[in-house]
Amino acid sequence: MEPEKRILNEIIEIFGSEGKIKVLWALYRSHTPQTTYSIIKVTGLKRVDAKRILETLKKNGVVKESDYRPKKYMLNVESEKTKVLVNFFEKIEACI
């Protein structure tokens, strides 16, 4: 696959739905690890949808999952993709 198409596919996989954007925004705004339940409360998503989105974001390296119970999720700030995402959210906030 050509690089441009691969990049576009990855962007779509990360941002491809309103639900993904809601989860990313909730994790960005929280500044602390969040349980699936707390993400559901903030986003209004169904549990099954939130879990699927979190797994996709984890697979893409944007979100990390804690090793302890209950599982908690946070943005993977070590990832370059996540750093770009946080920068994007900060700029959007500054414009509003």
Stockholm file with secondary structure:
# STOCKHOLM 1.0

chainA/1-96         MEPEKRILNEIIEIFGSEGKIKVLWALYRSHTPQTTYSIIKVTGLKRVDAKRILETLKKNGVVKESDYRPKKYMLNVESEKTKVLVNFFEKIEACI
#=GR chainA/1-96 SS CCHHHHHHHHHHHHHSSHHHHHHHHHHHHHCSCEEHHHHHHHHCCCHHHHHHHHHHHHHTTSEEECSSSSCEEEECTTSHHHHHHHHHHHHHHHHC
#=GC SS_cons        CCHHHHHHHHHHHHHSSHHHHHHHHHHHHHCSCEEHHHHHHHHCCCHHHHHHHHHHHHHTTSEEECSSSSCEEEECTTSHHHHHHHHHHHHHHHHC
//
